[in-house]
Amino acid sequence: MSRSTATRQRPLSPHLSIYRPTITMTMSIVHRITGGALYFGTLLVAWWLIAAASSERQFEIANAVFGSWFGRIILFGYTWTLFHHMMGGIRHLIWDTGAGLEKETASKIAWATLVCSIVLTVLVWIAGYAARGF
């Protein structure tokens, strides 16, 4: 007779300390984090719009915050977050069609997600500063 399952040694579920992080795993985790961060960034955009609609003084305060070095870092991060999450969504859309699921192709697409999000962020900020005459 076999031992009952209560006394038998059961296998442990693997966890992050067992797996070596891969680019697809990392980009999946970052995609989830950027999705959460977009909530915070969208609150900042809403604050700016509400300030613009309420009074000139409130709008000046919001512009002063976003125009400071710290505010620009936050806006740069929000821009990258937005593009990275968008590129991650496109990556998942490609996978939903059944394409790009091979290990090497999935890794290349994950790297492309990271590179494209950085390039698009830098291009948008260059265009923004060029439009302002800086």
N, C-alpha and C positions, 0 to 999 in steps of 0.2 A: 504494500500500500504506500502511496506517495505521501509526503509530508503536506500538511495543510499550508495554504498560502500565507497564513498568519505567521508561521514560524520560519518559512522559507526566506532566504535572503533575496530581496527584490532589487533589480537594477536601479541605479540612480539615474535621474534624467540629466543629460548633459546641460551645462550652463556656460556662461561667458568665459569662465576661467579654463574651460576645457578646449573651446574652439579658438583657433588662431583667426583674428579678425581678417576678413577679406574686404575688398573694395565694395562689393555689392552689399555685404552686411552693413558696412559703415555708412554707405549712402542711404540705405533703408532707415537706419537709426537717425541720421541727420535729416532725412525727409520728414520723419515724424516730429523731430524737434523744431524744424522750420515751420511746420504747420501750426504748432503751438505758439511759436514766436510771432507768427502773423497776426494772431489775435491781439497781442500787445501793440504791435505796430499799427494796426488798424484803429486802435483806440487813440493813438497819437494823431493819425490823420483826421479822425473824427473831432478831436479836440481843436485841431487847427481850423477845420471847417466851421465848427461852432463859434470859435473865436472870431473868424472872419465875418460871420453873420451877426454877431452880437454887438460889438462896438470896436471902435478904432483902437482904444486902449488895450482891450483884450487881444486884438490881433497883433499889436506891437509886442505884447508880452510873449505870445506864441512865436512870433518871428524872432524875437531875441533869444528864446530858448533854442529854437532850431538853427539859428545862425551862429550860435556859439560853437567852439571846437568840439565840445561834448555832444551837442545836438547834431552836428554834422557826422560825427562817428556813429551815433544812433541811426541817423538817416541812411548812411552808407551801409550799415549792417542790415537795416530793413530792406534796402534795395537788393542786397545780395540774397537775403532770405527769400524775398519775393521771386527772384529769378531762379534760385536753386530749387525752390518748391515747384515752380512751374516746369523746370527741366526734369525734375523727378516725376512729375505727373505725366510728362510726355514719354519718359522712359517706361512707366507702367502702362501707358496706352499702347506703346509698341509691343510690350510683352503680352498685353491682352489680345493682340491679333495673332499670337502664337509665334511671332518672329523674335529673334535675338535671345532665345532661352538657353542656347549652348553656353557652356562655362566661359569660354574665351570671349564670345560676343557680348555676353552679359557684363563681363568685366570692362570691355572696351566702352560699352554704352554708359556704364557707371562713371568711368573716368571722363567721358565726354560730358556727362551731366555736371561734374565739378568744374571742368575747364570752361564750358560754355557759360555757366553761371558767373564765374569770375570775369570772363571777357565781356559779357553783356553788362555787368555792373560797372566796370571801368568805362566802357563806351558810353553808357548813359550819363555817368558823372562828367566825363570829358565834354559831351554834348551840352550838358547843363551849364557847365562853367563857360563854354564857348558862347552859348546863347546869352549869358549874362555879361559877356565882354571881359572875362578874367583871363 
